[in-house]
Amino acid sequence: MDTEEFWVFGYGSLMWNPGFEIEDSQPARLHGFRRSLCVRSWVHRGTPEEPGLVLGLDRGGSCRGMAFRVAPQRWHAVLDYLRERELVTHVYKERTLPVTLAGGVRKPALAYVIDRAHHQYAGALTVEDAAATVSTARGKSGPNAEYVANTLAHLREMGIRDHWLEEVGRSVERLMNGG
């Protein structure tokens, strides 16, 4: 971790709901990882009998998201908060990875990537398989379809396109409307 600055990369709900105080936020791109519905959710968006799917950073491609700079006096508190939020079941691994900020500036940022060996890892799903799961799953935080629609709405508001996730969203709508 850079001793001068502490950046956090968000690719899902962390982008619009970081949950911690930030000094600066900038659009950022992480190369080598992509946003993916690759995490089985057994509580918030599914059940053990019918798991839902939530986002993870999986290998391959690149991902547009947001980078947040945290003030030095808050580093430890933010790290504790993020570990409590992201490492509940240890499906994610904490990594410091280079992100590219606006203007091409590269900074090391804390990111949470999927642990492919974890039993919650769903693998690289087709649009059809992801949509079939999302359209029927429901957990204590509501329907899985609502999670995907909300994520897509926030991404659109931020000017971020995720073509694969958008196709999943369209397929979920078709399935839920009987088509």
C-alpha positions in Angstrom: 0.0 0.0 0.0 1.3 3.5 -0.9 2.5 5.2 2.3 1.4 8.6 0.8 -2.2 7.7 -0.4 -4.9 5.2 0.3 -7.3 4.5 -2.6 -10.2 2.0 -2.7 -11.7 0.7 -6.0 -15.5 0.2 -6.2 -17.2 -1.7 -9.0 -20.6 -2.5 -7.5 -22.6 -0.9 -4.6 -19.4 0.5 -3.2 -19.4 3.0 -6.1 -22.7 4.7 -5.0 -22.7 3.6 -1.4 -19.1 3.6 -0.1 -20.1 3.8 3.6 -17.0 5.7 4.6 -15.8 9.3 4.4 -13.7 10.1 1.3 -11.3 12.9 0.3 -11.7 12.5 -3.4 -13.5 10.2 -5.9 -12.6 9.6 -9.5 -13.8 7.3 -12.3 -11.2 4.6 -12.6 -10.4 1.5 -14.6 -9.0 -1.8 -13.3 -7.3 -3.9 -16.0 -7.2 -7.7 -15.7 -10.5 -8.0 -13.9 -14.2 -7.7 -15.0 -17.4 -7.1 -13.1 -19.3 -10.4 -13.1 -22.4 -12.0 -11.5 -20.1 -14.8 -10.2 -20.9 -15.0 -6.4 -23.7 -17.2 -5.1 -25.8 -15.4 -2.6 -27.4 -17.6 0.1 -28.7 -14.8 2.3 -29.2 -11.4 0.8 -30.3 -12.3 -2.7 -31.0 -16.0 -2.5 -31.2 -19.0 -0.1 -29.1 -22.2 0.3 -31.8 -24.0 -1.7 -32.0 -21.4 -4.4 -28.9 -19.2 -4.4 -29.0 -15.9 -6.2 -26.1 -14.1 -7.8 -24.2 -11.0 -6.8 -21.2 -9.1 -8.2 -17.6 -10.0 -7.9 -14.4 -9.0 -9.7 -13.3 -12.0 -11.8 -10.2 -12.4 -13.9 -10.1 -11.1 -17.4 -10.9 -7.9 -19.3 -11.2 -4.6 -17.5 -13.7 -2.9 -15.2 -14.8 0.7 -15.0 -15.6 1.8 -11.5 -14.8 4.5 -9.0 -11.7 5.1 -7.0 -12.0 6.7 -3.6 -9.1 8.5 -1.8 -9.2 8.2 2.0 -7.5 10.6 4.4 -4.5 9.1 6.2 -6.1 9.5 9.7 -9.0 7.3 8.5 -7.0 4.5 6.8 -7.3 2.1 9.7 -11.0 2.7 10.3 -11.9 2.4 6.6 -9.9 -0.8 6.3 -11.7 -2.3 9.3 -15.0 -1.2 7.9 -14.3 -2.7 4.4 -13.1 -6.0 5.9 -16.2 -6.3 7.9 -18.4 -5.5 4.8 -16.5 -7.5 2.2 -14.9 -10.4 4.0 -17.9 -11.9 5.8 -17.6 -15.3 4.1 -14.2 -14.8 2.6 -15.5 -15.2 -0.9 -13.4 -12.1 -1.8 -9.7 -11.7 -1.5 -8.3 -8.3 -0.5 -5.7 -7.1 -3.1 -3.8 -3.9 -3.8 -4.0 -3.4 -7.6 -3.1 -0.6 -10.0 -6.1 1.4 -11.2 -6.0 4.1 -13.9 -7.7 7.3 -12.9 -8.9 10.1 -15.1 -6.1 11.6 -17.2 -4.2 8.3 -17.2 -2.7 8.6 -13.7 -2.1 5.1 -12.1 -2.5 4.6 -8.4 -2.5 1.5 -6.2 -6.0 0.8 -4.9 -7.5 -1.7 -2.5 -9.9 -4.0 -4.3 -11.9 -7.1 -3.4 -11.6 -9.9 -6.1 -13.3 -13.2 -6.2 -11.6 -16.3 -4.7 -12.2 -18.8 -7.5 -11.5 -21.7 -5.0 -14.4 -20.5 -2.7 -17.6 -22.6 -2.7 -19.6 -19.5 -3.4 -17.9 -18.9 -6.7 -20.4 -19.6 -9.5 -17.9 -19.5 -12.4 -18.2 -17.8 -15.7 -21.9 -18.1 -16.5 -23.7 -17.5 -19.8 -26.2 -14.7 -20.0 -29.0 -17.3 -20.1 -27.8 -19.2 -17.0 -27.3 -16.0 -15.0 -30.7 -14.6 -16.1 -32.4 -17.9 -15.2 -30.9 -17.8 -11.7 -31.5 -14.0 -11.1 -35.1 -14.2 -12.3 -36.2 -16.6 -9.6 -33.9 -16.1 -6.6 -35.0 -14.1 -3.6 -33.2 -13.5 -0.2 -33.6 -11.4 2.9 -32.7 -8.2 1.0 -35.3 -8.9 -1.7 -35.5 -10.3 -5.2 -32.3 -11.0 -7.1 -33.8 -9.3 -10.1 -34.2 -6.1 -8.1 -30.5 -6.2 -7.2 -29.5 -6.5 -10.9 -31.9 -3.7 -12.0 -30.7 -1.4 -9.2 -27.1 -2.1 -10.2 -27.8 -1.3 -13.8 -29.7 1.9 -13.0 -26.8 3.1 -10.9 -24.2 2.2 -13.6 -26.3 4.2 -16.1 -26.5 7.2 -13.8 -22.7 7.1 -13.6 -22.3 6.8 -17.3 -20.8 3.3 -17.1 -21.8 0.6 -19.6 -21.5 -3.1 -18.8 -22.8 -4.8 -21.9 -22.8 -8.4 -20.4 -24.7 -7.2 -17.3 -27.1 -5.2 -19.4 -27.9 -8.3 -21.5 -28.5 -10.3 -18.3 -30.9 -7.5 -17.2 -32.8 -7.7 -20.5 -33.0 -11.5 -20.3 -34.3 -11.3 -16.7 -37.0 -8.9 -17.8 -38.0 -11.2 -20.7 -38.1 -14.3 -18.4 -40.2 -12.4 -15.7 -42.6 -11.2 -18.4 -43.2 -14.7 -19.6 -41.0 -14.3 -22.8 
